[in-house]
Amino acid sequence: MAIAAVSISPVGAGTSVSSYVAAALAVCRAQQRVRYRTDPMFTTLEGDLGDIYALVARMQEAVFAAGAERVGTVLKIDDRRDRRVSMEEKLASVETKLAGSASPPAKTRHPTRD
């Protein structure tokens, strides 16, 4: 099983791309083979690697169908073969290590406000 992060963006479409993101996510919602989770910058996918590749291709085509003339896609894949690991397990592993840490959590810095 693989976990992947994908970002599909129209090029030259202006500052708001939410309608294109919605078109890509509609493809995710219409299928059941790949689990997904949407975050502000990427959508995380979990499933068989072949299914993920096929889904990303359909998501990209949906952005073209929504009117984009050029699309940039970033795909990062964690293809683990020794055992199955879910998105939730990966997050829980980090949270467990943070909980056991003596140092306080890092503060998110905002250069324009800090």
N, C-alpha and C positions, 0 to 999 in steps of 0.2 A: 504494500500500500504506500502511496505517496501523498505528501502534503505539498501544495504549491501556492504561491502568492502571485496573483495576476493583476496587472493594471493595464487597461485598454483605454486609450485616449485619442480623440480625433485631433488632428493637427490643423491649426488655422481656423478653429471653430469659435473663437472668441473666449471670453473669460469664464462663462458658465457652460459646463459640460454635463450637468445632471441629467438631461434628457437622453444623452448617449449612454450614460451609466445605467439609467433605468432600462434602456433597450437591452443592454448586455445582461443585466440581472434578470430580466424577464425570461431569458434563455435558461438561466440557472433554475429559476422557479418551475419551469416547465418540464424539468427532467428529475429523475430520482436516483441515478447511478452515482453521482458525485455529491458529497456533502459540501456545503459552502457557508461561509460567514463573511459578511461585508463589514469592512472597517473604513475609516475616512480616506485612506490612500490606496488600499489594495483590497481585493477579495481573496480570501483564503479558500482553497479547494482541497478536498480530501477524498481519495479513492484510487482506483486502478489507474496507472499512469496513462495507458491508452485512452481510457475514458476522459481523463483530464485534458489530454491533447485535443481530443475530439470536441470537448465542451468549449475549450478556449477558441478553437477555430469557429465554432458556431456563434460564440459571443462576439468575436471580431466581425463576423459577417453581419450580425445584427446592428453593429455600430455603423457599418457601411449602409445598410438598409435604412437606417435612421437619417441618412443624408450626409454622412461624412465622406469626403473625397480622398482623405489620407488618414491613416490610423497608425499610431505607435503602440506597440504592445511590449510590456516587460513581464517576463515569466521567470520566477525563481522556484526551483524544485528541490525538495528534500525527499529523495527516493531511498528509503531505508529497507534493506532486505533481511536483516537479522531478526527482526520482530515487528509486529504491528504496533504502531503508536498513533494515537488520535491527536487532534488539535488540542483537546482538553488536557490530555496527559502531558503534552509538551509544556503547556502553560502551568499546570499543577507542579511540575518538576521545578520550574523556576521559582514559583511562589513558595514552595517548601524550602528551597535554599535561601530565599530572602527572609523567611520567617525565622530561620535559624541563625541569621547573620546578626552580629552585635551592632553593626553600624546602621544608622537610620536610613530610610529610603532616600534616594537622590531626589532633589527638588528639580522640577522642570523649570528651566530658565527661559525667560522671554526677553530677548535683547531689547525690544522696544519698551518694555515695562520695568526691567530690573536695572 
